[in-house]
Each structure stands twice: as C-alpha cells, then as structure tokens.
C-alpha cells in the first residue's frame, strides 16, 4: 500500500483546486463539549509536515469558527488543540459543522453539512472497531505459530483476511457510490495497480524477469486523478 505521507503530497496536488464552493468563502464551525476558553489552530499539510492556516478560540460554550472570504484548498486538515492533541477532517465543502467531545474526538463526532466528513468518520470508526478484532486474531496467530498448529493457524488467518476484505470492500463502495469525493479519490490513490503474471514461453519459462517491476513502474500513477490541477 502506498505510503500515507506520499498520499498527503498527492492530496495537495490533485485537490489544489478540488474544493467545492460558490465563491462565498469558508466557514467551519467546530463544537467540542468539555472544552472552553482555549486557543486552537487550523492546520494543513505540506508533505508530512503541518503548517498553521488560521487561529481561533473556543468560547465558553465550546464553539470556535474558522471563517474567511476566500475558499480553502481541498484536502486533509487538522484542528490543533491544547496539549498538542488534534483531530483530522476533510475540507472540500466550504461551510460545515463538526461537533464532538473530549472523551473521544473520532467516535463521538457528529457532522452537519459535509458528506465528505460523514464518510471520513464512518471509515475511521469502522476501522477502529475492526482493529480490535484484528488485534485479537493477531495475538492468537502468534501463539498458534509458536505451537506450530497449522490447522488453527489457517482458520485465524482466514478471519484476518475477512477483516481486511471488509475494510477494502468499504473503500470500494465509497469509490463506486461517491466517485467525485475527495475521499474516493484518496482511496483510489491508495490502491496498488493489479500486476498481471509475467508472460511465459512454450516451456513455461518467464520471458522477461523484470516484467512485473516494469509494469508497476509504468502503471504506478494510473489511479491518481490530476484533472483538478
């Protein structure tokens, strides 16, 4: 799977002009129950590094707003909170509201006015739930491999593969149902090209031992959408 830092660079590239808006600027309202009278920062990404885009303050009701006359470039952003904690979200739509609490930013997130972030947090929560099961099976697998119990090992591996398939099926569903979203394009960019088996001669010998390497090199960018640059 392609490196996330690589994807963040791509996000800046193919989402530079991707944000949806009507030219009326941006307004992002964030409410965090349990947080008040605190400074926060809106941060974007440049490669693997964050940079501060704007500053705001949570009021006594736990509400802060990032607002401006210009539209923000589409991509992944984060809100930096006191104690150097943060959570991420997508800017594509220019006006929306996020509400959560200090107990669990991701699990308790409520989204209004942004399909992108509704899908984004559904994905986060799905992965978090499945990760608990995956961790359990990974621990079981390690013990079974020590005991060299091949039958049980095969069963546990199958369980892990089913979990991985569930995540991949979810991503494919987003790509199919919401192909124009930033999230769909991000998931598509994360897919490695399907590399075919190398051609062989009549004796079954590989004609070109570097065929798969060359194929990957030539098709590495197939799933990247640069049309919005």
C-alpha positions as CSV (number, residue, x, y, z in Angstrom):
1,X,0.0,0.0,0.0
2,X,1.2,3.4,-0.9
3,X,2.7,5.5,2.0
4,X,0.4,7.9,3.7
5,X,2.9,10.8,3.5
6,X,3.0,10.2,-0.2
7,X,-0.7,10.4,-0.3
8,X,-0.8,13.7,1.6
9,X,1.5,15.2,-1.1
10,X,-0.9,13.8,-3.7
11,X,-3.7,15.4,-1.8
12,X,-2.1,18.8,-2.1
13,X,-1.6,18.1,-5.8
14,X,-4.9,16.8,-7.1
15,X,-7.1,18.7,-4.6
16,X,-5.5,22.0,-5.0
17,X,-8.5,23.2,-7.0
18,X,-10.8,20.5,-5.8
19,X,-12.8,22.3,-3.1
20,X,-16.5,22.7,-3.7
21,X,-17.9,26.2,-3.2
22,X,-19.7,29.1,-4.7
23,X,-17.1,31.8,-4.2
24,X,-18.6,32.9,-0.9
25,X,-15.6,32.0,1.3
26,X,-15.4,29.4,4.0
27,X,-16.9,28.9,7.4
28,X,-16.1,25.9,9.5
29,X,-17.8,25.7,12.9
30,X,-16.4,23.3,15.5
31,X,-18.0,22.5,18.8
32,X,-16.2,20.3,21.4
33,X,-18.1,19.6,24.6
34,X,-15.8,19.8,27.6
35,X,-13.5,22.3,26.0
36,X,-13.8,26.1,26.6
37,X,-11.9,29.3,26.5
38,X,-9.0,27.8,24.6
39,X,-6.9,28.7,21.6
40,X,-6.9,26.3,18.6
41,X,-5.3,26.2,15.2
42,X,-6.4,25.1,11.8
43,X,-3.5,23.2,10.2
44,X,-3.0,22.0,6.7
45,X,-0.4,19.5,5.4
46,X,2.6,20.0,3.1
47,X,4.0,16.6,2.6
48,X,4.4,15.1,6.0
49,X,4.6,18.4,7.7
50,X,1.8,20.5,9.2
51,X,1.5,24.2,8.7
52,X,-0.8,26.6,10.6
53,X,-3.5,28.1,8.3
54,X,-5.6,30.0,10.9
55,X,-6.2,30.6,14.6
56,X,-9.4,30.7,16.6
57,X,-10.7,30.5,20.2
58,X,-13.2,28.1,21.8
59,X,-15.8,30.2,23.6
60,X,-17.5,29.4,26.9
61,X,-19.8,27.0,25.1
62,X,-17.0,25.1,23.4
63,X,-17.5,26.6,20.0
64,X,-14.9,28.0,17.6
65,X,-15.2,29.2,14.0
66,X,-12.7,29.4,11.2
67,X,-14.1,31.9,8.7
68,X,-12.7,33.8,5.7
69,X,-13.6,35.5,2.4
70,X,-11.5,33.0,0.4
71,X,-12.2,29.3,-0.3
72,X,-9.7,26.9,1.3
73,X,-7.9,24.5,-0.9
74,X,-9.4,21.0,-0.7
75,X,-7.5,18.3,1.3
76,X,-6.9,16.9,4.7
77,X,-6.7,19.4,7.6
78,X,-6.5,19.1,11.4
79,X,-7.5,21.2,14.4
80,X,-4.7,21.5,16.9
81,X,-6.0,21.7,20.4
82,X,-4.4,22.4,23.8
83,X,-1.9,19.7,24.9
84,X,-0.9,19.2,21.3
85,X,-3.9,16.9,20.7
86,X,-5.7,17.1,17.4
87,X,-8.2,15.5,15.1
88,X,-8.3,15.5,11.3
89,X,-11.1,16.2,8.8
90,X,-11.5,16.9,5.1
91,X,-12.1,20.3,3.6
92,X,-14.0,20.0,0.3
93,X,-17.3,21.7,1.1
94,X,-16.6,25.2,2.4
95,X,-19.3,25.5,5.1
96,X,-20.0,22.8,7.6
97,X,-20.1,22.0,11.3
98,X,-18.3,19.4,13.4
99,X,-19.4,18.5,16.9
100,X,-17.7,16.1,19.3
101,X,-16.4,15.9,22.9
102,X,-13.1,15.5,24.7
103,X,-13.8,11.8,25.6
104,X,-13.3,10.6,22.1
105,X,-13.0,13.0,19.2
106,X,-13.5,10.4,16.5
107,X,-16.1,8.1,17.9
108,X,-18.4,10.9,19.1
109,X,-18.1,13.1,16.0
110,X,-21.3,14.5,14.5
111,X,-21.1,16.1,11.1
112,X,-23.5,18.6,9.6
113,X,-23.3,19.9,6.0
114,X,-20.4,17.8,4.8
115,X,-20.8,14.4,3.0
116,X,-17.0,14.2,2.9
117,X,-16.6,14.2,6.6
118,X,-19.6,12.0,7.2
119,X,-17.9,9.3,5.1
120,X,-14.5,10.1,6.5
121,X,-15.6,9.5,10.1
122,X,-17.7,6.4,9.2
123,X,-14.4,5.0,7.8
124,X,-12.5,5.9,10.9
125,X,-15.0,4.3,13.2
126,X,-15.3,1.1,11.1
127,X,-11.5,0.7,11.1
128,X,-11.3,1.3,14.8
129,X,-14.0,-1.3,15.5
130,X,-12.4,-3.9,13.2
131,X,-8.9,-3.2,14.5
132,X,-9.9,-4.5,17.9
133,X,-10.9,-7.8,16.4
134,X,-7.8,-7.9,14.2
135,X,-5.5,-7.3,17.2
136,X,-7.1,-10.2,19.0
137,X,-6.6,-12.5,16.0
138,X,-3.0,-11.4,15.5
139,X,-2.2,-12.3,19.1
140,X,-3.9,-15.7,18.6
141,X,-1.9,-16.2,15.4
142,X,1.4,-15.5,17.1
143,X,0.6,-18.1,19.8
144,X,-0.5,-20.7,17.3
145,X,2.6,-20.3,15.2
146,X,4.7,-20.9,18.2
147,X,2.9,-24.2,18.8
148,X,3.1,-25.0,15.1
149,X,-0.7,-25.6,15.0
150,X,-1.2,-25.3,11.2
151,X,-5.0,-26.1,11.2
152,X,-5.9,-23.5,13.7
153,X,-3.4,-21.0,12.2
154,X,-5.2,-21.3,8.8
155,X,-8.6,-20.6,10.5
156,X,-7.2,-17.5,12.2
157,X,-5.5,-16.2,9.0
158,X,-8.9,-16.6,7.3
159,X,-10.5,-14.4,10.0
160,X,-7.9,-11.7,9.5
161,X,-8.3,-11.9,5.7
162,X,-12.1,-11.4,6.2
163,X,-11.5,-8.3,8.3
164,X,-9.1,-6.9,5.7
165,X,-11.7,-7.6,2.9
166,X,-14.4,-5.8,4.9
167,X,-12.3,-2.7,5.0
168,X,-11.4,-2.9,1.3
169,X,-15.0,-3.6,0.4
170,X,-16.0,-0.4,2.2
171,X,-13.4,1.6,0.3
172,X,-14.5,0.2,-3.0
173,X,-18.1,1.0,-2.1
174,X,-17.1,4.7,-1.5
175,X,-15.2,4.8,-4.8
176,X,-18.3,3.4,-6.6
177,X,-21.0,5.3,-4.9
178,X,-19.3,8.7,-4.4
179,X,-16.6,8.8,-7.1
180,X,-16.3,12.6,-7.2
181,X,-15.5,13.0,-3.5
182,X,-12.0,13.7,-2.2
183,X,-12.2,10.5,0.0
184,X,-13.0,8.3,-3.0
185,X,-10.0,9.8,-4.9
186,X,-7.8,9.2,-1.8
187,X,-8.9,5.6,-1.5
188,X,-8.3,5.1,-5.3
189,X,-4.9,6.6,-4.9
190,X,-4.1,4.1,-2.1
191,X,-4.8,1.1,-4.4
192,X,-1.7,-0.6,-5.9
193,X,-2.1,-1.5,-9.6
194,X,-3.1,-5.1,-10.2
195,X,0.0,-6.6,-11.6
196,X,-0.6,-9.4,-14.1
197,X,1.5,-12.6,-14.2
198,X,4.6,-12.3,-16.4
199,X,4.4,-13.8,-19.9
200,X,6.0,-17.2,-20.4
201,X,7.3,-19.1,-23.4
202,X,6.0,-22.5,-24.5
203,X,8.2,-24.2,-21.9
204,X,6.7,-22.1,-19.1
205,X,9.8,-20.0,-18.6
206,X,9.4,-16.3,-17.9
207,X,10.2,-14.3,-21.0
208,X,11.1,-11.1,-19.0
209,X,12.2,-11.5,-15.4
210,X,11.6,-7.7,-14.8
211,X,8.1,-7.7,-16.3
212,X,6.2,-7.1,-13.1
213,X,8.7,-4.3,-12.0
214,X,8.3,-2.6,-15.4
215,X,4.5,-2.9,-15.2
216,X,4.3,-1.4,-11.8
217,X,6.7,1.5,-12.9
218,X,4.5,2.2,-15.9
219,X,1.2,2.0,-14.1
220,X,2.0,3.4,-10.7
221,X,0.1,6.6,-11.3
222,X,-2.9,5.0,-13.0
223,X,-5.3,5.7,-10.1
224,X,-4.2,9.3,-9.5
225,X,-6.5,12.0,-10.7
226,X,-4.6,15.1,-11.7
227,X,-7.6,16.6,-13.6
228,X,-8.3,19.2,-10.9
229,X,-4.8,20.9,-11.0
